Structure formats: structure tokens, C-alpha cells
Amino acid sequence: MENLNENSLDELLIWIISVDRRLVLMEAIKEHTIIKASDIAHETNRSTQNISRALKEFEDKDLIKCLTPEKATWKKYVLTKMGKELLKRMGEQYSD
């Protein structure tokens, strides 16, 4: 996915901000290097299931990578290069 163009990045940003759970997750990721669904759920007053679904969506789009894929629960995730680029772009385009 290294060859994403500006339009592709913008489409992914729209995809993120169009669904609340994705936006909540992206905002929460700003504060953490390594994330877990339960931690983000607790901090954002969301269900773990809601955040886990967003994590799965992000993983499917190669925005995050699971560090502990062998585990069934308590998985840890980090942003990929593309995820970091989107977070940066989101801050530039949508910050107050």
C-alpha cells in the first residue's frame, strides 16, 4: 500500500470520519503507541465490542498491525506507516 495517492488517503480519511467508532478509535490512538481494545473502550466509554470492531476494520485496511495475533483476547496493536500518515493528515485537515 506504499503507492497510495492523495485521493486514496482522502478517501480513507472520509471512511474514518464517516463512522463514529472509527473516529473515536483514531482520536484515542493519538494518545498511545500500543493500543488494546479494552483500554480504548474504557477511556472512551464505548463497549469493547464496538472498539474491537473498529480495530478489525482498521486492520483490514492496513492502518494498524496486531502485535499479538496468536492471542484470542487482549491483543495489542500499533499504527502502520499508512495509519501514521492518516493520523497526521487528519490532524492537519480536521483539527480545531
N, CA, C and O of each residue as an XYZ file, in Angstrom:
384
protein
N       0.814     -1.204      0.000
C       0.000      0.000      0.000
C       0.853      1.261      0.000
O       0.338      2.360      0.208
N       2.115      1.114     -0.225
C       3.028      2.246     -0.254
C       2.658      3.275     -1.323
O       2.953      4.459     -1.163
N       2.015      2.840     -2.412
C       1.764      3.716     -3.539
C       0.394      4.388     -3.476
O      -0.202      4.675     -4.515
N      -0.097      4.634     -2.297
C      -1.366      5.349     -2.166
C      -1.196      6.781     -2.630
O      -0.209      7.439     -2.300
N      -2.149      7.252     -3.388
C      -2.084      8.642     -3.827
C      -2.911      9.525     -2.900
O      -3.558      9.034     -1.975
N      -2.885     10.803     -3.150
C      -3.593     11.765     -2.304
C      -5.089     11.448     -2.229
O      -5.688     11.525     -1.157
N      -5.689     11.093     -3.365
C      -7.118     10.783     -3.380
C      -7.440      9.568     -2.520
O      -8.454      9.550     -1.823
N      -6.583      8.554     -2.567
C      -6.797      7.360     -1.758
C      -6.735      7.697     -0.270
O      -7.558      7.222      0.512
N      -5.765      8.511      0.115
C      -5.651      8.921      1.515
C      -6.869      9.726      1.940
O      -7.387      9.538      3.041
N      -7.323     10.612      1.080
C      -8.509     11.403      1.399
C      -9.742     10.518      1.522
O     -10.584     10.745      2.391
N      -9.854      9.513      0.662
C     -10.984      8.584      0.749
C     -10.951      7.806      2.061
O     -11.992      7.582      2.678
N      -9.756      7.395      2.489
C      -9.630      6.692      3.766
C      -9.985      7.609      4.931
O     -10.612      7.166      5.893
N      -9.601      8.862      4.860
C      -9.967      9.812      5.911
C     -11.474      9.957      6.002
O     -12.035      9.963      7.098
N     -12.121     10.071      4.878
C     -13.585     10.176      4.861
C     -14.200      8.903      5.429
O     -15.172      8.963      6.182
N     -13.640      7.753      5.071
C     -14.107      6.473      5.597
C     -13.997      6.456      7.128
O     -14.900      5.966      7.808
N     -12.905      6.984      7.665
C     -12.712      7.013      9.119
C     -13.727      7.936      9.782
O     -14.399      7.537     10.733
N     -13.843      9.162      9.290
C     -14.690     10.134      9.990
C     -16.179      9.914      9.742
O     -17.012     10.531     10.407
N     -16.523      9.046      8.797
C     -17.935      8.817      8.497
C     -18.624      7.902      9.507
O     -19.854      7.855      9.550
N     -17.862      7.180     10.312
C     -18.433      6.279     11.312
C     -17.824      6.616     12.670
O     -16.604      6.644     12.828
N     -18.683      6.868     13.631
C     -18.251      7.364     14.935
C     -17.211      6.473     15.607
O     -16.232      6.985     16.150
N     -17.397      5.155     15.585
C     -16.451      4.272     16.286
C     -15.046      4.384     15.693
O     -14.056      4.275     16.416
N     -14.961      4.598     14.391
C     -13.652      4.750     13.746
C     -13.004      6.064     14.145
O     -11.805      6.117     14.422
N     -13.792      7.111     14.174
C     -13.275      8.410     14.578
C     -12.823      8.379     16.030
O     -11.760      8.903     16.362
N     -13.623      7.770     16.894
C     -13.265      7.639     18.307
C     -11.952      6.866     18.448
O     -11.086      7.248     19.235
N     -11.807      5.791     17.691
C     -10.582      4.999     17.751
C      -9.385      5.813     17.277
O      -8.337      5.804     17.924
N      -9.524      6.505     16.175
C      -8.399      7.288     15.638
C      -8.004      8.389     16.623
O      -6.818      8.651     16.820
N      -8.979      9.023     17.229
C      -8.671     10.050     18.228
C      -7.935      9.439     19.421
O      -6.989     10.034     19.939
N      -8.364      8.258     19.854
C      -7.734      7.609     21.012
C      -6.318      7.146     20.691
O      -5.451      7.141     21.565
N      -6.084      6.763     19.456
C      -4.759      6.285     19.055
C      -3.713      7.386     19.194
O      -2.537      7.101     19.419
N      -4.130      8.631     19.062
C      -3.179      9.745     19.190
C      -2.432      9.718     20.504
O      -1.287     10.164     20.587
N      -3.083      9.193     21.537
C      -2.524      9.230     22.887
C      -1.693      7.995     23.245
O      -1.099      7.942     24.322
N      -1.645      7.004     22.350
C      -1.000      5.733     22.685
C      -0.105      5.234     21.567
O      -0.404      5.423     20.388
N       0.982      4.603     21.938
C       1.840      3.946     20.962
C       1.312      2.548     20.686
O       1.232      2.127     19.532
N       0.953      1.831     21.740
C       0.380      0.486     21.645
C      -1.020      0.552     22.237
O      -1.224      1.112     23.314
N      -1.986     -0.027     21.519
C      -3.369      0.044     21.975
C      -3.974     -1.344     22.153
O      -3.584     -2.306     21.491
N      -4.941     -1.418     23.072
C      -5.757     -2.613     23.276
C      -7.210     -2.160     23.275
O      -7.528     -1.054     23.714
N      -8.076     -3.012     22.783
C      -9.498     -2.680     22.708
C     -10.062     -2.311     24.077
O     -10.809     -1.340     24.200
N      -9.713     -3.073     25.093
C     -10.270     -2.827     26.424
C      -9.842     -1.465     26.979
O     -10.636     -0.778     27.622
N      -8.594     -1.078     26.732
C      -8.113      0.222     27.216
C      -8.835      1.372     26.513
O      -9.271      2.327     27.156
N      -8.958      1.271     25.194
C      -9.627      2.325     24.433
C     -11.108      2.377     24.805
O     -11.675      3.462     24.935
N     -11.730      1.223     24.975
C     -13.144      1.179     25.362
C     -13.354      1.873     26.705
O     -14.287      2.659     26.870
N     -12.482      1.576     27.653
C     -12.590      2.189     28.981
C     -12.411      3.702     28.906
O     -13.177      4.452     29.512
N     -11.406      4.147     28.168
C     -11.118      5.578     28.074
C     -12.197      6.359     27.327
O     -12.411      7.539     27.601
N     -12.868      5.713     26.397
C     -13.840      6.416     25.550
C     -15.289      6.118     25.923
O     -16.210      6.596     25.261
N     -15.497      5.333     26.976
C     -16.840      4.935     27.398
C     -17.613      4.241     26.285
O     -18.811      4.461     26.111
N     -16.918      3.409     25.543
C     -17.504      2.579     24.494
C     -17.412      1.129     24.923
O     -16.639      0.785     25.817
N     -18.203      0.278     24.285
C     -18.086     -1.147     24.581
C     -16.810     -1.683     23.942
O     -16.345     -1.176     22.921
N     -16.262     -2.707     24.558
C     -15.083     -3.350     23.990
C     -15.418     -3.927     22.619
O     -14.585     -3.903     21.712
N     -16.631     -4.443     22.468
C     -17.065     -4.989     21.184
C     -17.050     -3.911     20.099
O     -16.616     -4.163     18.976
N     -17.526     -2.709     20.439
C     -17.557     -1.597     19.490
C     -16.143     -1.231     19.041
O     -15.896     -1.037     17.851
N     -15.231     -1.138     19.984
C     -13.841     -0.784     19.668
C     -13.151     -1.930     18.943
O     -12.364     -1.693     18.027
N     -13.430     -3.162     19.336
C     -12.842     -4.314     18.645
C     -13.260     -4.347     17.182
O     -12.464     -4.691     16.308
N     -14.500     -3.991     16.922
C     -14.972     -3.949     15.536
C     -14.198     -2.892     14.740
O     -13.794     -3.135     13.603
N     -13.999     -1.727     15.344
C     -13.234     -0.666     14.678
C     -11.787     -1.110     14.453
O     -11.214     -0.834     13.399
N     -11.199     -1.787     15.424
C      -9.832     -2.286     15.263
C      -9.753     -3.265     14.096
O      -8.811     -3.215     13.305
N     -10.727     -4.145     13.987
C     -10.756     -5.106     12.884
C     -10.867     -4.377     11.544
O     -10.191     -4.735     10.580
N     -11.717     -3.359     11.491
C     -11.856     -2.565     10.268
C     -10.535     -1.892      9.905
O     -10.138     -1.883      8.740
N      -9.858     -1.332     10.903
C      -8.568     -0.673     10.667
C      -7.521     -1.690     10.209
O      -6.716     -1.411      9.321
N      -7.546     -2.869     10.827
C      -6.588     -3.904     10.450
C      -6.835     -4.354      9.003
O      -5.887     -4.570      8.248
N      -8.083     -4.491      8.629
C      -8.423     -4.887      7.256
C      -7.958     -3.856      6.222
O      -7.696     -4.208      5.072
N      -7.855     -2.598      6.624
C      -7.402     -1.528      5.730
C      -5.904     -1.254      5.872
O      -5.385     -0.297      5.298
N      -5.215     -2.097      6.638
C      -3.767     -1.953      6.874
C      -3.399     -0.640      7.555
O      -2.341     -0.072      7.286
N      -4.265     -0.163      8.430
C      -3.975      1.052      9.192
C      -3.314      0.728     10.522
O      -2.600      1.554     11.090
N      -3.559     -0.486     11.014
C      -2.926     -0.958     12.246
C      -2.417     -2.377     12.012
O      -2.822     -3.062     11.073
N      -1.518     -2.788     12.898
C      -0.974     -4.143     12.842
C      -1.070     -4.751     14.233
O      -0.756     -4.101     15.230
N      -1.507     -6.003     14.288
C      -1.590     -6.703     15.564
C      -0.216     -7.231     15.947
O       0.441     -7.912     15.160
N       0.210     -6.911     17.161
C       1.496     -7.380     17.669
C       1.396     -8.767     18.287
O       2.404     -9.452     18.457
N       0.167     -9.182     18.626
C      -0.043    -10.454     19.317
C      -1.133    -11.279     18.621
O      -2.142    -11.608     19.244
N      -0.946    -11.614     17.348
C      -2.003    -12.309     16.612
C      -2.325    -13.703     17.144
O      -3.403    -14.236     16.882
N      -1.401    -14.288     17.886
C      -1.628    -15.629     18.413
C      -2.622    -15.626     19.583
O      -3.164    -16.673     19.937
N      -2.854    -14.483     20.167
C      -3.764    -14.385     21.301
C      -5.209    -14.251     20.817
O      -5.481    -13.652     19.777
N      -6.115    -14.816     21.589
C      -7.542    -14.698     21.258
C      -8.118    -13.406     21.835
O      -9.037    -12.821     21.260
N      -7.584    -12.970     22.956
C      -8.052    -11.744     23.608
C      -6.847    -10.917     24.031
O      -5.707    -11.377     23.957
N      -7.107     -9.713     24.467
C      -6.068     -8.803     24.950
C      -4.998     -8.538     23.889
O      -3.820     -8.385     24.212
N      -5.409     -8.486     22.643
C      -4.468     -8.226     21.556
C      -3.965     -6.791     21.617
O      -4.678     -5.879     22.036
N      -2.731     -6.615     21.193
C      -2.121     -5.286     21.171
C      -1.868     -4.886     19.721
O      -1.483     -5.707     18.889
N      -2.095     -3.598     19.441
C      -1.983     -3.083     18.083
C      -1.113     -1.836     18.050
O      -1.001     -1.107     19.035
N      -0.497     -1.607     16.885
C       0.240     -0.373     16.618
C      -0.179      0.145     15.240
O      -0.641     -0.613     14.388
N      -0.009      1.433     15.049
C      -0.286      2.023     13.741
C       0.755      1.579     12.728
O       1.932      1.439     13.060
N       0.329      1.362     11.510
C       1.253      1.108     10.413
C       1.740      2.462      9.884
O       1.299      3.517     10.342
N       2.643      2.412      8.927
C       3.120      3.647      8.304
C       1.942      4.429      7.707
O       1.851      5.647      7.861
N       1.052      3.715      7.030
C      -0.109      4.373      6.439
C      -1.036      4.931      7.522
O      -1.589      6.019      7.364
N      -1.206      4.199      8.606
C      -2.024      4.685      9.711
C      -1.463      5.964     10.309
O      -2.210      6.884     10.644
N      -0.142      6.017     10.441
C       0.504      7.223     10.967
C       0.318      8.396     10.015
O       0.087      9.525     10.450
N       0.418      8.129      8.722
C       0.222      9.182      7.725
C      -1.212      9.717      7.783
O      -1.433     10.925      7.690
N      -2.176      8.820      7.936
C      -3.574      9.248      8.029
C      -3.824     10.051      9.307
O      -4.551     11.044      9.286
N      -3.227      9.626     10.404
C      -3.380     10.357     11.660
C      -2.811     11.767     11.520
O      -3.415     12.739     11.976
N      -1.655     11.867     10.891
C      -1.029     13.173     10.654
C      -1.926     14.040      9.768
O      -2.174     15.207     10.072
N      -2.402     13.461      8.684
C      -3.256     14.196      7.744
C      -4.564     14.621      8.419
O      -5.059     15.724      8.187
N      -5.107     13.754      9.237
C      -6.339     14.072      9.948
C      -6.127     15.287     10.849
O      -6.975     16.176     10.918
N      -4.994     15.312     11.534
C      -4.673     16.442     12.388
C      -4.522     17.729     11.608
O      -4.936     18.793     12.068
N      -3.933     17.636     10.436
C      -3.740     18.826      9.595
C      -5.042     19.339      9.022
O      -5.250     20.550      8.942
N      -5.923     18.435      8.622
C      -7.148     18.847      7.926
C      -8.335     19.085      8.833
O      -9.206     19.894      8.513
N      -8.386     18.390      9.969
C      -9.604     18.431     10.773
C      -9.402     18.903     12.202
O     -10.313     18.781     13.022
N      -8.239     19.433     12.519
C      -8.034     19.919     13.892
C      -8.650     21.310     14.057
O      -8.851     22.049     13.093
N      -8.934     21.623     15.285
C      -9.567     22.916     15.595
C      -8.605     24.061     15.411
O      -8.971     25.216     15.627
